[in-house]
Amino acid sequence: MTASDSPPVSAWRQRLAGAGLAPLVLVPALVLAAGMAALLAYLITWQNQVGRLERAAVPRLERFAMQLFAPPRRYTYLPHLLANDRTLRDALSHPRDSALVREANAYLERQRERTGATVLYMLDAHGTGIAASNWREKISFVGVNYAYRPYYTRALADGDAHFYAMGTTSHRPGYFLSQLVTKDDGGVLGVAVVKADLTMPDVRDYGGEVLVTDAGGVAFLSSRADWQYRPLKALSASDGASVARTRQYDGVLRAPLDLRTKRTLDSGAAIVDIGESGHYYMVRRPVPETDWHVNLLLPLEDVDVAAARMALLAAGAVALAALSLLYLWQFRLRLAERERSRAELEGAHAALARQHDALTALSDQLRVQSSTDSLTGLFNRRHFMESLERLLGTAQRHGEPLAAMLVDADHFKRVNDEHGHPVGDETLRRLAAVLQEETRDGDVAARYGGEEFIIALPRTDAAAALTVAERILDRVRAIRTPVPGGTLTVTVSIGLAVAGPGEEMAELIRRADAALYEAKRGGRDRVVTSA
Ligand SMILES: Nc1nc2c(ncn2[C@@H]2O[C@H](COP(=O)(O)OP(=O)(O)OP(=O)(O)O)[C@@H](O)[C@H]2O)c(=O)[nH]1
């Protein structure tokens, strides 16, 4: 098949529909369209909802940081105060003097109560705790060496320091403020330290979870109790070693949270899964002056549900629209089909009507032919006999006269013999024309056989019929048929009979024939009326 003789598109469409192929093509197309719409709606809704979360997340993080770090800043003055206190300096100078140390402990205890800080303590020049506000407690800082802690080393180097860290003894995160304590001669006497615990601010209205993680990713502050002291992911070897060395999570560190990053967004935030807990939008910020991070985790279940709902709606809408279009299309096809059937029916009907007309014409023609004599155009003998039978019946019912006359050409054999058969035929046609012209409507003139004619004249009595016969004789005498060398004239003899009451048709004809015989015998070219 070439391009030029391929069927037009509409024909293909009809073929598709007709062959039942439409569902094979349309159903997958519909499913694909609905699927695409669902996907698009899902992505757009998801993006919008996450955008909304993202816009809300940053101010929450800032608020959190403010709440977290506001309290410790209140204590910046305190280490300096301790470093210059005579009692404490005395205790540092004479650490073996238990009375001085007791006095220092009591002083620190009072200051702690007054200020609300978590622990106040004094380290000697080697970093060992000499006096502490928690000296009475089971886990006291007295006697513990903190020389490796940055707040100590930095104070030695810089005079003072502030430092956020996990407490190695308390295992609680805090804000450490330190101040170098010097002797009057400038030598190092020790370091005064104030620790303010960091506590978890109230984040109930954040719509999610907040975690503060250290450099190794351990969540040391968490809005969810079961996430506290758990690394976000399994600790790296070096982080594990560091945790072991500093001993800051001894006895509290738990299994990793198993955080898996699914996607990183342009903003730097990420979509993560946390173990079996679910699916979260996660944004994190470093905490200034520390190696910590604040992490905000917002659950994405609602976003997923909203996106899925929109996807479902979009797919439904597309499916509905597509089904409506399909229905319209089918409806149009069916309309076109019906229109075509109607046109076909009308065509068939018109063809039938034409056939019917042709048959009627043929039948008329046959009827005329079957009742007509082909040479003269007059009725034939069979038709005449049927007509006479009917006319005779009518005449007798109404008591009306009916005449019958037999008209026979005289010496016609001679015409044929002398001038040939065609001249004979022409003569017969001219005789027939005279008979046709001389009879009225309602009369029936027919060729009875050979050169003999017969006429039925209803409502005609003998006298009237005689007049007609005389006129026929005259007209025949006047016929001039051209023949080689001149013209031919003919005469006819007529036998006339008028039907008697109740007379049979055969009898009437027989009497007319007898009268005709009389006319021939009487010399021809005349009319004889049956008695
Ligand atoms: N040309 C022609 N001749 C016909 C036709 N039918 C009959 N004839 C002839 O008419 C002639 C009739 O002859 P006959 O019956 O002997 O009678 P006639 O010669 O007319 O003599 P009369 O009737 O006694 O006057 C015959 O020669 C037939 O052949 C016809 O259709 N055409």
The ligand as a MOL file (V3000), in Angstrom:
LIG
                    3D

  0  0  0     0  0            999 V3000
M  V30 BEGIN CTAB
M  V30 COUNTS 32 34 0 0 0
M  V30 BEGIN ATOM
M  V30 1 N -50.7520 -8.4910 -46.8320 0
M  V30 2 C -51.4560 -9.2170 -45.9890 0
M  V30 3 N -52.3120 -10.0990 -46.4060 0
M  V30 4 C -53.0800 -10.8150 -45.5790 0
M  V30 5 C -52.9380 -10.6880 -44.1950 0
M  V30 6 N -53.8030 -11.5180 -43.5830 0
M  V30 7 C -54.4810 -12.1930 -44.5570 0
M  V30 8 N -54.0410 -11.7660 -45.7730 0
M  V30 9 C -54.4430 -12.2420 -47.0440 0
M  V30 10 O -55.7810 -11.9290 -47.2810 0
M  V30 11 C -56.2430 -12.8470 -48.2170 0
M  V30 12 C -57.6120 -13.2710 -47.8960 0
M  V30 13 O -58.1140 -14.0110 -49.0460 0
M  V30 14 P -59.4390 -14.7390 -49.0140 0
M  V30 15 O -59.7830 -15.1910 -47.6410 0
M  V30 16 O -59.3680 -15.8170 -50.0410 0
M  V30 17 O -60.4860 -13.6870 -49.4540 0
M  V30 18 P -60.4610 -12.4980 -50.4600 0
M  V30 19 O -59.3790 -12.6600 -51.4350 0
M  V30 20 O -60.3970 -11.2130 -49.6360 0
M  V30 21 O -61.8160 -12.6030 -51.1030 0
M  V30 22 P -63.2420 -12.2360 -50.4780 0
M  V30 23 O -63.0430 -12.1580 -48.9390 0
M  V30 24 O -64.0650 -13.3830 -50.8370 0
M  V30 25 O -63.5710 -10.9680 -51.0470 0
M  V30 26 C -55.2070 -13.9560 -48.2440 0
M  V30 27 O -54.5100 -13.8930 -49.5090 0
M  V30 28 C -54.3240 -13.6870 -47.1080 0
M  V30 29 O -53.0010 -14.0470 -47.4430 0
M  V30 30 C -51.9790 -9.7550 -43.7240 0
M  V30 31 O -51.7510 -9.5570 -42.5560 0
M  V30 32 N -51.2930 -9.0440 -44.7000 0
M  V30 END ATOM
M  V30 BEGIN BOND
M  V30 1 1 1 2
M  V30 2 2 2 3
M  V30 3 1 2 32
M  V30 4 1 3 4
M  V30 5 2 4 5
M  V30 6 1 4 8
M  V30 7 1 5 6
M  V30 8 1 5 30
M  V30 9 2 6 7
M  V30 10 1 7 8
M  V30 11 1 8 9
M  V30 12 1 9 10
M  V30 13 1 9 28
M  V30 14 1 10 11
M  V30 15 1 11 12
M  V30 16 1 11 26
M  V30 17 1 12 13
M  V30 18 1 13 14
M  V30 19 2 14 15
M  V30 20 1 14 16
M  V30 21 1 14 17
M  V30 22 1 17 18
M  V30 23 2 18 19
M  V30 24 1 18 20
M  V30 25 1 18 21
M  V30 26 1 21 22
M  V30 27 2 22 23
M  V30 28 1 22 24
M  V30 29 1 22 25
M  V30 30 1 26 27
M  V30 31 1 26 28
M  V30 32 1 28 29
M  V30 33 2 30 31
M  V30 34 1 30 32
M  V30 END BOND
M  V30 END CTAB
M  END
